[in-house]
Amino acid sequence: MDLLKQMADAFVLLIRVGAVFRWVYCLIRMGMSEEEAGMYKKRAKNTIVFYVIAECIWQIKEMVLGYYL
């Protein structure tokens, strides 16, 4: 059970770090190219939406497990 918790924590950390790196990448690309700025702005927004949804799902899972265990 401990290994499973470590794997889940590593997965959440990977999601957080990946979302931050993706967001920073999109911001850098927006500054480099004026023609593609709209596309990268939308991608950065979608990255933030993905991160919020992933965190919400993770917190709901923790609440359910805390309630029943």
C-alpha positions as CSV (number, residue, x, y, z in Angstrom):
1,M,0.0,0.0,0.0
2,D,2.9,2.3,0.7
3,L,4.3,1.8,-2.8
4,L,0.9,2.7,-4.3
5,K,0.8,5.9,-2.3
6,Q,4.3,6.8,-3.4
7,M,3.4,6.2,-7.1
8,A,0.2,8.3,-6.7
9,D,2.2,11.2,-5.2
10,A,4.8,11.0,-7.9
11,F,2.1,11.1,-10.5
12,V,0.6,14.2,-9.0
13,L,4.0,15.8,-8.8
14,L,4.5,15.0,-12.5
15,I,1.2,16.6,-13.4
16,R,2.0,19.7,-11.5
17,V,5.6,20.1,-12.9
18,G,4.4,19.3,-16.4
19,A,1.6,21.8,-16.3
20,V,4.0,24.6,-15.1
21,F,6.6,23.7,-17.7
22,R,3.9,23.7,-20.5
23,W,2.5,27.0,-19.3
24,V,6.0,28.6,-19.2
25,Y,6.8,27.2,-22.7
26,C,3.5,28.7,-24.1
27,L,4.4,32.1,-22.6
28,I,7.8,32.1,-24.1
29,R,6.5,31.1,-27.5
30,M,3.9,33.9,-27.3
31,G,6.6,36.4,-26.8
32,M,8.7,35.0,-29.7
33,S,6.0,34.9,-32.4
34,E,3.3,37.5,-32.9
35,E,1.6,35.5,-35.6
36,E,1.1,32.4,-33.3
37,A,0.4,34.3,-30.1
38,G,-3.3,33.6,-30.2
39,M,-2.7,29.8,-30.6
40,Y,-0.2,29.7,-27.7
41,K,-2.5,31.9,-25.5
42,K,-5.2,29.3,-26.0
43,R,-2.9,26.5,-25.3
44,A,-1.7,28.2,-22.1
45,K,-5.3,28.7,-21.0
46,N,-6.1,25.0,-21.7
47,T,-3.1,24.0,-19.6
48,I,-4.4,26.0,-16.7
49,V,-7.9,24.4,-17.1
50,F,-6.3,21.0,-17.2
51,Y,-4.3,21.7,-14.1
52,V,-7.4,22.9,-12.2
53,I,-9.5,19.9,-13.2
54,A,-6.6,17.5,-12.3
55,E,-6.3,19.1,-8.8
56,C,-10.0,19.0,-8.3
57,I,-10.2,15.3,-9.1
58,W,-7.2,14.6,-6.8
59,Q,-8.8,16.5,-3.9
60,I,-12.2,14.8,-4.4
61,K,-10.4,11.4,-4.3
62,E,-8.6,12.4,-1.1
63,M,-11.9,13.5,0.5
64,V,-13.7,10.2,-0.4
65,L,-10.8,8.1,0.8
66,G,-10.6,10.1,4.0
67,Y,-14.3,9.8,4.6
68,Y,-14.4,6.0,4.1
69,L,-11.1,5.0,5.6
